[in-house]
């Protein structure tokens, strides 16, 4: 049985990817931060799911988990590592606390290095293991290509992840370990129910309150109409198993034209469209 490690599986994309891979016969080592989530997912997914309890920013805990996975692989290589765990803390950049900005970079970018360093020996950089080299799938976002207002910290982390992944892919060619980016757009997950209840009172004394309310409404509506998380899981499965995978997969609802529109139009044109929709220009 092939084994894959996925971070952040308690809900959303991590949960959907775990579901798809287990249905296809994989064993999934899935990271969660809470024991109750580990117990819930073990009941839900059965014996082919093995919970790993750690916070992706806790390097010693990640290393302990990697040692645990190594023991269970029994000398075989790991088939894949899916770096999925991440957060989004929306705020206008000039009003966002430095600590919130730094934490988002830590969770979405630095932790990917932490997890990758811990598990890359199992993917094949440890040449004493048996089996083909594994693959790393880094879950980026549309935000890895486009910077949306109020998501500057998130966009910075995902833009960084895209560059990190490209450099890593070229470095790990030494071991035959491939690195592939999956960049989802709107995915229908419980996060949007929480988003609808986001407290915007911190913007009350700024010039951004009205625009923040408009943006939050758009994001919630767009998210609820997005793909189910299993759709991303299907693309991750493809990236893990295809003989010649692409270096990046976009998983974005809507027409092909809408998916690439912002990348085709001049940046100033897109700026003006966004400004008008947010009420910056009358």
C-alpha positions as CSV (number, residue, x, y, z in Angstrom):
1,X,0.0,0.0,0.0
2,X,1.3,3.4,-1.0
3,X,1.5,6.0,1.8
4,X,1.1,9.8,1.7
5,X,1.5,12.5,4.4
6,X,-1.0,15.4,4.3
7,X,-0.9,18.3,6.6
8,X,-4.0,20.1,7.9
9,X,-6.6,17.4,7.3
10,X,-9.2,18.3,9.9
11,X,-11.4,20.0,7.3
12,X,-11.5,21.7,3.9
13,X,-8.9,20.7,1.2
14,X,-6.9,18.5,3.5
15,X,-10.0,16.5,4.5
16,X,-11.2,16.3,0.8
17,X,-7.8,15.1,-0.3
18,X,-7.6,12.5,2.4
19,X,-11.0,11.2,1.4
20,X,-10.1,10.9,-2.2
21,X,-6.7,9.2,-1.6
22,X,-8.1,6.7,0.9
23,X,-10.9,5.8,-1.5
24,X,-8.2,5.1,-4.1
25,X,-6.4,2.7,-1.8
26,X,-3.7,4.9,-0.2
27,X,-2.8,5.0,3.4
28,X,-2.8,8.6,4.6
29,X,-0.8,10.0,7.5
30,X,-2.8,13.1,8.2
31,X,-1.7,15.9,10.6
32,X,-4.1,17.6,13.0
33,X,-3.5,19.8,16.0
34,X,-6.2,18.4,18.3
35,X,-6.7,14.9,19.6
36,X,-10.4,15.0,19.2
37,X,-10.0,15.7,15.5
38,X,-7.6,12.7,15.3
39,X,-10.2,10.5,16.9
40,X,-13.0,11.8,14.7
41,X,-11.1,11.3,11.5
42,X,-10.0,7.9,12.5
43,X,-13.6,6.9,12.9
44,X,-14.6,8.5,9.7
45,X,-11.8,7.2,7.4
46,X,-11.0,3.8,9.1
47,X,-7.8,1.8,9.3
48,X,-6.1,3.4,6.3
49,X,-6.0,6.8,8.1
50,X,-3.2,7.3,10.6
51,X,-3.4,10.6,12.6
52,X,-0.3,12.7,13.3
53,X,-0.8,15.3,16.0
54,X,1.4,18.3,15.6
55,X,1.3,22.0,14.7
56,X,3.2,22.6,11.5
57,X,5.2,25.5,13.1
58,X,6.4,23.2,15.9
59,X,9.6,21.8,14.4
60,X,10.5,19.3,17.2
61,X,6.9,17.9,17.0
62,X,7.1,17.6,13.2
63,X,10.4,15.7,13.5
64,X,8.9,13.3,16.0
65,X,6.0,12.6,13.6
66,X,8.5,12.0,10.7
67,X,10.3,9.4,12.9
68,X,6.9,7.7,13.6
69,X,6.1,7.6,9.9
70,X,9.6,6.2,9.1
71,X,9.0,3.3,11.5
72,X,5.6,2.5,9.9
73,X,7.0,2.6,6.4
74,X,9.4,-0.3,7.3
75,X,12.2,0.7,5.0
76,X,10.1,1.8,2.1
77,X,9.9,5.3,0.6
78,X,7.0,7.6,1.2
79,X,4.9,8.0,-2.0
80,X,4.0,11.6,-1.4
81,X,3.9,14.7,0.9
82,X,1.1,17.2,0.5
83,X,1.8,20.5,2.2
84,X,-1.7,21.8,2.7
85,X,-2.0,23.4,6.2
86,X,-2.5,27.1,6.0
87,X,-4.5,30.1,7.3
88,X,-5.9,33.4,5.9
89,X,-6.1,36.4,8.2
90,X,-7.7,39.2,6.1
91,X,-6.9,42.8,6.9
92,X,-5.8,46.0,5.1
93,X,-2.0,45.8,5.2
94,X,-1.5,49.2,6.7
95,X,-3.8,48.3,9.6
96,X,-2.7,44.7,10.1
97,X,-0.6,44.0,13.1
98,X,3.0,43.0,12.4
99,X,2.5,39.9,14.6
100,X,-0.5,38.8,12.5
101,X,1.4,39.3,9.3
102,X,4.4,37.4,10.6
103,X,2.3,34.5,11.9
104,X,0.7,34.1,8.4
105,X,4.1,33.9,6.8
106,X,5.2,31.4,9.5
107,X,2.2,29.1,9.0
108,X,1.9,29.3,5.2
109,X,5.5,29.4,4.2
110,X,8.1,28.7,6.8
111,X,6.2,25.7,8.0
112,X,6.4,24.2,4.5
113,X,10.2,24.2,4.9
114,X,9.9,22.7,8.3
115,X,7.7,19.8,7.2
116,X,9.6,19.3,3.9
117,X,12.9,19.0,5.7
118,X,11.5,16.5,8.1
119,X,9.9,14.2,5.5
120,X,12.2,14.6,2.4
121,X,14.5,11.7,3.6
122,X,11.5,9.4,3.5
123,X,10.7,10.6,0.0
124,X,14.0,9.4,-1.3
125,X,16.9,11.7,-0.2
126,X,17.7,8.9,2.2
127,X,19.1,6.5,-0.4
128,X,19.0,3.5,2.0
129,X,15.2,3.3,1.6
130,X,13.6,1.0,-1.0
131,X,11.2,2.2,-3.6
132,X,10.8,5.0,-6.1
133,X,11.3,8.6,-5.1
134,X,8.1,10.3,-3.9
135,X,6.5,13.6,-4.9
136,X,5.8,16.8,-3.0
137,X,2.5,18.6,-3.6
138,X,2.4,22.2,-2.3
139,X,-1.1,23.6,-2.0
140,X,-0.9,27.2,-3.2
141,X,-3.8,29.4,-4.3
142,X,-5.0,31.8,-6.9
143,X,-3.4,34.1,-4.3
144,X,-0.1,32.7,-5.4
145,X,-0.5,34.5,-8.7
146,X,-2.8,37.5,-7.9
147,X,-2.7,39.8,-4.9
148,X,-6.3,40.6,-3.8
149,X,-7.0,43.6,-1.5
150,X,-7.3,42.7,2.2
151,X,-5.4,39.5,1.6
152,X,-1.9,40.9,1.3
153,X,-0.3,38.7,4.0
154,X,-1.9,35.6,2.5
155,X,-0.9,36.6,-1.1
156,X,2.7,37.3,0.2
157,X,2.8,33.8,1.7
158,X,1.5,32.1,-1.4
159,X,3.6,34.1,-3.8
160,X,6.5,33.0,-1.6
161,X,5.4,29.4,-1.7
162,X,5.3,29.5,-5.5
163,X,9.0,30.6,-5.7
164,X,10.0,28.3,-2.9
165,X,8.4,25.3,-4.8
166,X,10.2,26.2,-8.1
167,X,13.6,26.4,-6.4
168,X,12.9,23.2,-4.4
169,X,11.8,21.3,-7.5
170,X,15.1,22.1,-9.3
171,X,17.2,21.2,-6.2
172,X,15.4,17.9,-5.6
173,X,16.0,16.7,-9.2
174,X,19.2,15.3,-7.6
175,X,17.1,12.7,-5.9
176,X,14.4,12.3,-8.5
177,X,11.8,13.9,-6.1
178,X,9.3,16.0,-8.0
179,X,7.6,19.1,-6.6
180,X,4.3,20.2,-8.0
181,X,2.1,23.1,-7.1
182,X,-1.7,22.9,-6.9
183,X,-3.4,26.3,-6.9
184,X,-7.1,26.2,-6.0
185,X,-9.5,29.1,-6.4
186,X,-12.8,29.2,-4.5
187,X,-13.5,25.9,-2.7
188,X,-16.7,25.3,-0.7
189,X,-15.6,24.6,2.8
190,X,-16.9,25.5,6.3
191,X,-14.4,28.4,6.4
192,X,-17.0,30.5,4.6
193,X,-19.6,30.1,7.3
194,X,-17.0,31.5,9.7
195,X,-16.2,34.2,7.2
196,X,-19.8,35.4,7.2
197,X,-19.4,36.1,10.9
198,X,-16.1,37.9,10.7
199,X,-15.9,40.9,13.0
200,X,-15.1,44.0,11.0
201,X,-15.3,46.4,13.9
202,X,-11.6,46.8,14.0
203,X,-12.0,48.8,10.7
204,X,-14.7,51.0,12.1
205,X,-12.4,54.0,12.6
206,X,-10.6,53.5,9.3
207,X,-11.4,54.4,5.7
208,X,-11.7,50.7,4.8
209,X,-14.9,49.6,6.6
210,X,-17.3,49.9,3.7
211,X,-14.8,48.3,1.3
212,X,-14.0,45.5,3.8
213,X,-17.7,44.7,4.1
214,X,-18.1,44.6,0.3
215,X,-15.0,42.4,-0.1
216,X,-16.1,40.0,2.7
217,X,-19.6,39.6,1.1
218,X,-18.0,38.8,-2.2
219,X,-15.6,36.3,-0.7
220,X,-18.3,34.5,1.2
221,X,-20.6,34.2,-1.8
222,X,-17.8,33.2,-4.1
223,X,-16.5,30.6,-1.7
224,X,-19.9,29.0,-1.1
225,X,-20.4,28.5,-4.8
226,X,-16.9,27.0,-5.3
227,X,-15.7,23.5,-6.0
228,X,-16.1,20.9,-3.3
229,X,-12.8,20.1,-1.5
230,X,-12.8,16.6,-3.1
231,X,-12.2,18.3,-6.5
232,X,-8.8,19.5,-5.2
233,X,-8.2,16.0,-3.9
234,X,-8.8,14.6,-7.4
235,X,-6.2,16.9,-8.8
236,X,-3.7,16.1,-6.1
237,X,-4.2,12.4,-6.9
238,X,-3.5,13.2,-10.6
239,X,-0.4,15.1,-9.6
240,X,0.9,12.2,-7.5
241,X,0.3,9.5,-10.0
242,X,0.6,10.8,-13.5
243,X,3.8,9.6,-15.3
244,X,4.6,13.2,-16.4
245,X,2.7,15.7,-14.3
246,X,2.7,19.4,-15.0
247,X,4.6,21.6,-12.6
248,X,1.4,23.5,-11.6
249,X,-2.3,22.8,-11.6
250,X,-5.0,25.4,-11.3
251,X,-8.3,24.3,-9.8
252,X,-10.5,27.3,-10.3
253,X,-14.3,27.3,-10.9
254,X,-15.7,29.2,-13.9
255,X,-14.8,29.5,-17.5
256,X,-11.3,29.4,-18.8
257,X,-11.6,33.0,-19.7
258,X,-12.5,34.0,-16.2
259,X,-9.7,32.0,-14.8
260,X,-7.0,33.8,-16.7
261,X,-8.7,37.2,-17.2
262,X,-6.8,39.0,-14.5
263,X,-3.5,37.6,-15.9
264,X,-4.3,38.8,-19.4
265,X,-5.6,42.3,-18.7
266,X,-3.1,45.1,-17.9
267,X,-2.5,45.5,-14.2
268,X,-3.8,49.0,-14.1
269,X,-7.1,47.9,-15.8
270,X,-7.6,45.3,-13.1
271,X,-6.7,47.8,-10.4
272,X,-9.5,50.1,-11.7
273,X,-12.0,47.3,-11.8
274,X,-11.2,46.4,-8.2
275,X,-11.3,50.0,-7.1
276,X,-14.7,50.5,-8.6
277,X,-16.2,47.4,-7.1
278,X,-14.8,48.3,-3.7
279,X,-16.2,51.8,-3.9
280,X,-12.8,53.5,-4.1
281,X,-13.9,55.2,-7.3
282,X,-17.3,56.7,-7.9
